[in-house]
Amino acid sequence: MMQPGPVERAVMTDLAERANSGLGQAALVLARELDRSEDASMATVARELRLLLVEIDRLVPSESRSDLDDLRARRAAREASG
C-alpha cells in the first residue's frame, strides 16, 4: 500500500475520529486522488473535497477541533486548489 500524500495526511488529521464515517472515507478517497492527480481534474477534485469537508463539519462537528485544526484544514484546501 502506498504511503499517504500530503493532502490525504491533512484530511486524516482534520477528520480525526470522523474519518471512519462514510463521508470521511469519501473525503479520503478524494484526497488520495488529489495527491496522485496531475491533470486538469485537480481543480474539480479539490472543489469537491472542500465541499465535502464543509458538509462533514456541518453534519458531524468534532468536539476535539481547535483553531489550529481549522487553520490546517483551510491551508490544505488552499494548497489542494492550486
Secondary structure as UniProt FT lines:
FT   HELIX           6..15
FT   HELIX           16..20
FT   HELIX           22..36
FT   HELIX           41..59
FT   TURN            63..64
FT   HELIX           67..80
//
